[in-house]
Each structure stands twice: as C-alpha cells, then as structure tokens.
C-alpha cells in the first residue's frame, strides 16, 4: 500500500513528465519545422507563421508541408530554389 505522500509524489512525477513531453514537442516543432526559407533567386522569405494566403498556404504551415506545385509569389520559381535561412 502506498502512503499519501508517496502517491502524491508519484502522481506529481507523472504530471511533470507529461508536461515536459508537451514542452519538448513544442520546442522541437517550432525550433525545427517552423524555420524561415529564402528564395535564392529574388530573396523572398517564406515565414511559416504568416504562410502565403494569396498562394493558398495558410498561416502555421511549415515549409516541409507545402505542396510541390507551390511557387515563389514574387519571381515564380519552385520550392527547389528555396534555402533554409
């Protein structure tokens, strides 16, 4: 049988571990996937927080999830001409 204090600490550890996993996920997601990309031809910067509303890309879309047929809104080149900032 687990005493009240031990049960408290076990549940506390589980809650902390759960929150830590959530924080690590957000750090990983925003640190790795939400990176800006620059067009090597014209210098246009794709910002995932803004997206490209005119091109049909909603805000919050990481560059890795942009369709292959998307093109630079300034000069018209494909996504293969973009580099990570």
C-alpha positions in Angstrom: 0.0 0.0 0.0 1.3 3.4 -0.9 1.1 6.2 1.6 -0.5 9.6 0.8 2.9 11.3 0.3 4.3 8.6 -2.0 1.1 8.6 -4.0 1.3 12.4 -4.3 4.9 12.2 -5.5 4.1 9.5 -8.0 1.2 11.4 -9.5 3.3 14.6 -9.4 6.1 12.9 -11.3 3.7 11.7 -13.9 2.2 15.1 -14.4 5.6 16.7 -14.7 6.7 14.1 -17.2 3.6 14.6 -19.2 4.1 18.4 -19.3 7.8 18.0 -20.1 6.9 15.9 -23.1 4.5 18.5 -24.3 7.1 21.3 -23.9 9.7 19.3 -25.7 7.3 18.7 -28.5 6.6 22.4 -28.9 10.3 23.3 -28.8 11.0 20.6 -31.4 8.1 21.7 -33.6 8.8 25.4 -33.5 12.5 25.1 -33.4 12.9 22.6 -36.3 9.9 22.8 -38.5 8.9 26.5 -38.2 12.1 27.7 -39.9 12.1 30.5 -42.5 13.1 29.8 -46.0 14.6 32.2 -48.5 14.2 32.2 -52.3 17.7 32.1 -53.8 16.5 34.0 -56.9 14.7 37.0 -55.5 15.2 36.9 -51.8 11.6 36.4 -50.8 11.3 35.0 -47.3 8.7 32.3 -46.6 7.6 32.7 -42.9 5.6 29.7 -41.7 3.9 31.9 -39.1 2.4 34.1 -41.9 2.2 31.5 -44.7 1.2 32.6 -48.2 -2.6 33.4 -48.1 -2.6 34.5 -51.8 -1.0 31.2 -52.8 -3.4 29.1 -50.7 -0.9 28.3 -47.9 -2.5 29.0 -44.5 -0.6 30.5 -41.6 1.2 28.0 -39.5 2.2 25.7 -42.4 5.8 24.5 -42.2 7.8 24.7 -45.4 8.1 20.9 -45.4 4.3 20.6 -45.8 4.0 23.0 -48.7 2.8 21.2 -51.9 5.4 20.6 -54.6 3.5 22.7 -57.1 3.7 25.8 -55.0 5.9 28.6 -56.4 7.5 31.8 -55.1 4.9 34.6 -55.1 7.5 37.2 -56.3 9.5 35.5 -59.0 7.6 32.3 -59.8 10.3 29.7 -59.2 9.5 26.3 -57.5 10.3 25.3 -53.9 13.5 23.7 -55.0 15.0 27.2 -55.2 14.5 27.9 -51.5 17.1 27.5 -48.8 16.8 27.5 -45.1 17.5 30.9 -43.5 
